[in-house]
Amino acid sequence: MPAAASPGSLYDSSGRLGDLARDLRAAQVNDLVTIVIYDNLSAVSKGATAARRKSEAHASVNELGGPTRVNGPLTALADLSGDNKLDGQGETSRETTMKTTLTARVTHVLSNGNLVVEGRKQVMVNSEKQLVTVRGLIRWNDLSSSNRVSSDRLAELEVTVNGKGVVNDAIRRPNFLYRLLLGLLPF
């Protein structure tokens, strides 16, 4: 526990220059850490399915109550047959690249010295707003002397990107009523 400053003294032991030999890397709550995010993600998923089902039924009614017409209503019961076949294929492919830099705040210091960080960055360009949120754990010795760390050095990394604006409105899934009308109306 630091000693209390004497009355009238200009020296503060908890100040930035209180310990000139101290490492200036983030180590306390509310210290700032710059996170360099470079994430390249790609995924491909393929699937195929095939199913076949066939059923037949034969029945005959011959002259029950007299001869029937060739195309009468009972001829539909004379021979039943069915055949179902399903062949399906699907493939999805997704590739995402994200590059950004943001400064996060140390929210907790764990007992082993690891740092819990959280940061947000909001960018607005041409009426399009994007909010990038990052959370994770950093080992104190992964920090550079300028308090920078690469995103691949964060444990339990959570990166969230939310966008609002013209582009998001164009790709947003329409509401239920609109989708229902699209399915019912031919135009």
N, C-alpha and C positions, 0 to 999 in steps of 0.2 A: 504494500500500500504506500503510495507516494506521501512524502512528508508535506504537511500543510505549509503554505508560503507564509513567511513572517509578515506582519503588518507593515505596509509601506514599501515592500520589496517589488521590484519590477520583474523578477525571475518567476517563471511559472513552469514547474516540472512536467506538467502535462502538455505543454506547448510543443509546436513542431521542432523548435530548436532546443528543447529541454534535454534531449539526449542526442548529441551530434554523431555518435557512433551507431545510432539505430539504423537498421535497414528500412528504407523508405517504401518497400513493397507493402501492399495492402495486407493488414493483419488484424484490423479492428473493425467493429461494426461501423457502418457508414463510410468506410473507405471506398474509393472508386477503383474499378477495374475495367480496362478496355478489352472487349471481346471481339476478335476477328472471326467472323463467321464465313466459312467457305464450305458449303455442303453440296455434294453432287450425288443425286439419288436416281437410280433407274431400276425399273422393275418390269418384267414381262410375265404375263400369265396366259397360259393356253389351256383349252379344254375341248374335249369332243365327247359326244354321246351318241349312241345308236340303240334304237329299240325297235322291235318288230313284233306285231301281234296279229294273228289271223284267226278268224272264227267262221264257221259255216254251220248252217242249219237247213235241213231239208224236211219239208212236210207236204203232204198232199191231201187234198179233199177231192174225191172223184165222185161227181154226180150225186151229191147229197141233196135230195129233193129235186132232182132233174139236172139236165146238162147246164153247165154254166157257159157264159160267153168267154171267148178267148181272152179278152181284155177286161174281164169283170173284176169286182173288188176282191174276190177270193184269190185271184192269181198272184196278188202281192204276198200272200202267205205261203204260196207253194214252194218258193225257193228263196232262202235268205243267205246272204253272204256278207262278210265284212273283212276289211283289211286295214290295219293301222300301221303306219311306219313313221318313225321319227329319226331324223338325222340332224344333229346339231353340232355346230362348231363355233367356237368363240375365241377371241384373242384380245387382250388388252395390253397396252404398252404405255408406260408413263416415264417421263424423264424430267427431273427438276434440278435446276442449278440455282443456288442462292449465294450471293456474295454481299456482305454488308459488314459494317463495323459499328459497334455501339458501346456505350459506357454503362456499366451496371454498378449497382451499389451492393456492398456486403451487408446482408441482412442478419446473418448469424455466424458466429465462430464456433465450430465444434470443438470438443475436448481434445482431439488429436491435432488441431490447428487447421483443419480443412475449412474452407470458406464457402458459405452458401450465398450465392449472388442472384440478383434479379434486376433486370433492366428492361426499359421500354424505349422504343424509338418511333416517332410518328413523322411521316413524310407526306406532304401534300403537293401533287404536281397535276396541273391541268384538271382541276376539280375531281381528282382521284386521290383519296386518302388511304394510306396504308399504315397499319400499326404492327410493328414487330416486337414481340415479347420473348425474352430469353430468361430461363431459370436453369440453375445447375450447381454442381459442387466443384470447387477448384482446390487442388493441393497447393499449399502456399509456395512450395518450391517449383511449381510449374510457371509461376509468374516471372516475367522478365523484370529487369531493373526499372523499366518504364511502366510497370503495372499492366502489361499486355499479355494476353493469352489467346491461343488459337482454340476454336470451338471443339476441335477433336480432342482437346485435353480436359474437357468438362465431363464429369460423371453425371448421370441422370439428367442429361441435357433435354430441355423442352424448348422448342422454337415454335412460336405461333405467329402466323402472318394473316392478318385480317384486313380486307380491303372494302372500301365503300366508295361508290361513285358511279360514273358512267359505265365502265367496263363491268363492274360487278352487277349492275342492273341488267345489262345485256345478257349475261350468262346465268343469271339466277333462275331457278326452276319456278315456273308460274304456279299460282295458287290452284287449289282443287277445282273451283268452279270454272276457271279458264280452261284447265285441262279437260274437264268433262265436256264443255262446249266444243272444244276442238275435236273430241272423239265423236260427238254426235252430229255436228254440222258438216256437210260436204264441202263447204267453201271456207 
